[in-house]
Structures are given as structure tokens and as C-alpha cells.
Amino acid sequence: MQVIRADLRRQRGLITGVMLPAILLAGAMAVAAQTGSEDLVGQWEGQLGSGRPVQVTMTVAAPDDSGRVAPKLFYGAPRDCRIDFQAARVDPAQPSIYFGIDKVNGGYCLQFFDGYMMIAFDGATRMSVTVFSKSETLKETFTLQRQEK
């Protein structure tokens, strides 16, 4: 690494021994964020409740150009509503991922307007999801399983 630093200083006169590691670290962090976002992409399904369970489906499209993803959560009957989340970059080094709620399409989901969602991975194919209302007086926790592509 010392040889690379010396060569770069001679050729460019701009990159110093301190800047090169910083540039490499920033690049590695950007790649890590992309990788974490990709881990979330796909369709996830589960159920909420036990007596008359509600089907819950989360879809996550591929990351945008900046590596951010925006999940959508769908509740089945009798709730029949959807929550769209704000796009966020996923940091795989963090134990939990947080997404603010962007919009809801009415009904039961209105209770969560201006709230947020927390996701914690349980292996590569399972995640624990908790959706909170703005005041955090209402929260729902359920497990979602990755569906085959």
C-alpha cells in the first residue's frame, strides 16, 4: 500500500496517504449499502393474529440509483389496506432497519399514518416486522418469510 500512495502522490499531487484509505472506505460503505438493500428485495409473506389471521405481504422493488429501497406493505381481508414506506438506504451493519411511512390508502392503515416500520432479519429468509403508529401507542409485530422468485 505504501508504494501505491507514493506513486499516486507523484502522479497526481492531490491524493495523500490519508485520503486514499478514506476514499477506499467510502467506496466500501457504498457497496455495503447496496448489498443490504438487495437483501430486502422481493416478496415477503406472513400472517398477523391467530383467531382470524390477516394475510400480510410486503413487496420491495430493486434499489434506485442511490441504493435506496421503498417497501410496500399490504394487509389482506378484513383490513384490505396498504402502507407505502419512504425510500431508505439499508446498512447491513445495523441490527434493525427503519422506514418512515410515506402514505396509506385508508381504512385500518390510517391508524399508522406518520408512523414507522422496524425490520430485523432472522436469517436470509425470515424477518421480524413491527409497525408503529406516530405516538407508538399502537404497534403490530409479525414475521414474514421470503417467497421464492
C-alpha positions as CSV (number, residue, x, y, z in Angstrom):
1,M,0.0,0.0,0.0
2,Q,2.9,2.3,0.7
3,V,4.1,2.0,-2.9
4,I,0.6,2.9,-4.2
5,R,0.5,6.0,-2.0
6,A,3.9,7.2,-3.2
7,D,3.0,6.6,-6.9
8,L,-0.3,8.5,-6.6
9,R,1.3,11.4,-4.8
10,R,3.9,11.7,-7.6
11,Q,1.5,11.3,-10.4
12,R,-1.4,13.5,-9.2
13,G,0.0,15.6,-6.4
14,L,-3.5,15.6,-4.9
15,I,-4.1,12.3,-3.3
16,T,-2.3,11.9,0.0
17,G,-1.7,8.8,2.1
18,V,-4.6,9.8,4.4
19,M,-7.1,10.5,1.6
20,L,-6.6,7.1,-0.2
21,P,-7.8,5.0,2.7
22,A,-10.7,7.4,3.2
23,I,-11.7,7.1,-0.5
24,L,-11.5,3.3,-0.3
25,L,-13.6,3.2,2.9
26,A,-16.3,5.4,1.4
27,G,-16.4,3.1,-1.7
28,A,-16.7,0.0,0.6
29,M,-19.5,1.6,2.5
30,A,-21.4,2.4,-0.7
31,V,-21.1,-1.2,-1.8
32,A,-22.2,-2.5,1.6
33,A,-25.3,-0.3,1.4
34,Q,-26.2,-1.7,-2.0
35,T,-25.7,-5.2,-0.8
36,G,-28.0,-4.7,2.2
37,S,-30.7,-3.2,0.1
38,E,-30.6,-6.1,-2.3
39,D,-31.1,-8.5,0.6
40,L,-34.6,-6.9,1.2
41,V,-35.7,-7.0,-2.5
42,G,-38.5,-9.5,-3.3
43,Q,-41.9,-10.6,-1.9
44,W,-42.3,-11.4,1.8
45,E,-45.5,-13.0,3.3
46,G,-46.9,-13.9,6.7
47,Q,-49.9,-13.7,8.9
48,L,-51.0,-11.4,11.8
49,G,-53.2,-12.7,14.6
50,S,-54.3,-16.2,15.5
51,G,-58.1,-16.4,15.7
52,R,-58.9,-15.0,12.3
53,P,-55.4,-14.3,10.9
54,V,-54.8,-11.4,8.4
55,Q,-52.5,-12.1,5.5
56,V,-49.6,-9.6,5.3
57,T,-47.5,-9.2,2.2
58,M,-44.5,-6.9,1.8
59,T,-43.0,-6.2,-1.6
60,V,-39.7,-4.4,-2.2
61,A,-38.6,-3.4,-5.6
62,A,-34.9,-3.2,-6.7
63,P,-32.9,-0.3,-5.2
64,D,-32.9,3.0,-7.0
65,D,-29.7,4.5,-8.4
66,S,-28.7,5.7,-4.9
67,G,-29.2,2.3,-3.4
68,R,-32.4,3.1,-1.6
69,V,-35.5,0.8,-1.3
70,A,-39.1,1.7,-0.5
71,P,-41.2,-1.3,0.8
72,K,-44.9,-1.6,0.4
73,L,-47.0,-3.5,3.0
74,F,-50.3,-5.0,2.1
75,Y,-52.9,-6.2,4.6
76,G,-55.5,-8.8,3.4
77,A,-59.1,-9.1,4.5
78,P,-60.8,-7.8,6.5
79,R,-58.3,-4.9,6.6
80,D,-57.7,-4.6,2.9
81,C,-55.3,-1.7,3.0
82,R,-51.7,-0.7,2.0
83,I,-48.8,1.2,3.6
84,D,-46.1,2.7,1.4
85,F,-42.8,3.5,3.1
86,Q,-40.3,6.2,2.4
87,A,-37.2,5.1,0.5
88,A,-34.2,4.5,2.6
89,R,-30.7,3.0,2.3
90,V,-30.1,-0.2,4.1
91,D,-27.0,-0.6,6.3
92,P,-26.3,-4.3,6.8
93,A,-24.1,-3.5,9.7
94,Q,-27.1,-2.3,11.7
95,P,-29.3,-4.9,13.5
96,S,-32.6,-3.2,12.6
97,I,-33.8,-1.3,9.6
98,Y,-36.2,1.7,9.9
99,F,-38.6,3.1,7.3
100,G,-40.9,6.1,7.8
101,I,-44.4,5.8,6.5
102,D,-44.9,7.8,3.3
103,K,-48.6,7.2,2.6
104,V,-51.5,4.9,3.4
105,N,-54.6,4.1,1.3
106,G,-57.2,4.5,4.0
107,G,-59.2,2.1,6.2
108,Y,-57.3,0.3,9.0
109,C,-54.0,1.6,7.8
110,L,-54.9,5.2,8.7
111,Q,-54.0,4.4,12.3
112,F,-50.4,4.1,11.2
113,F,-50.1,7.4,9.3
114,D,-46.9,9.3,10.1
115,G,-45.6,6.2,12.0
116,Y,-42.7,3.9,11.0
117,M,-41.7,0.3,10.5
118,M,-38.8,-1.6,12.0
119,I,-37.3,-4.7,10.4
120,A,-34.9,-7.2,11.9
121,F,-33.6,-10.1,9.8
122,D,-33.8,-13.6,11.2
123,G,-31.5,-15.4,8.7
124,A,-31.7,-14.9,5.0
125,T,-35.4,-15.9,4.5
126,R,-37.2,-14.5,7.6
127,M,-37.7,-11.1,9.1
128,S,-39.5,-9.7,12.1
129,V,-41.5,-6.6,11.3
130,T,-43.0,-4.1,13.7
131,V,-45.2,-1.3,12.5
132,F,-45.7,1.6,14.9
133,S,-48.3,4.5,15.0
134,K,-46.9,8.0,15.2
135,S,-47.5,8.1,19.0
136,E,-46.3,4.5,19.3
137,T,-49.5,3.6,21.2
138,L,-50.4,1.1,18.5
139,K,-47.9,-1.4,17.3
140,E,-48.1,-4.7,15.5
141,T,-45.4,-7.3,15.3
142,F,-45.3,-10.2,12.8
143,T,-42.9,-12.5,11.0
144,L,-42.5,-12.5,7.2
145,Q,-41.0,-15.3,5.1
146,R,-39.2,-14.6,1.8
147,Q,-41.1,-16.1,-1.1
148,E,-39.4,-17.9,-4.0
149,K,-38.8,-15.8,-7.0
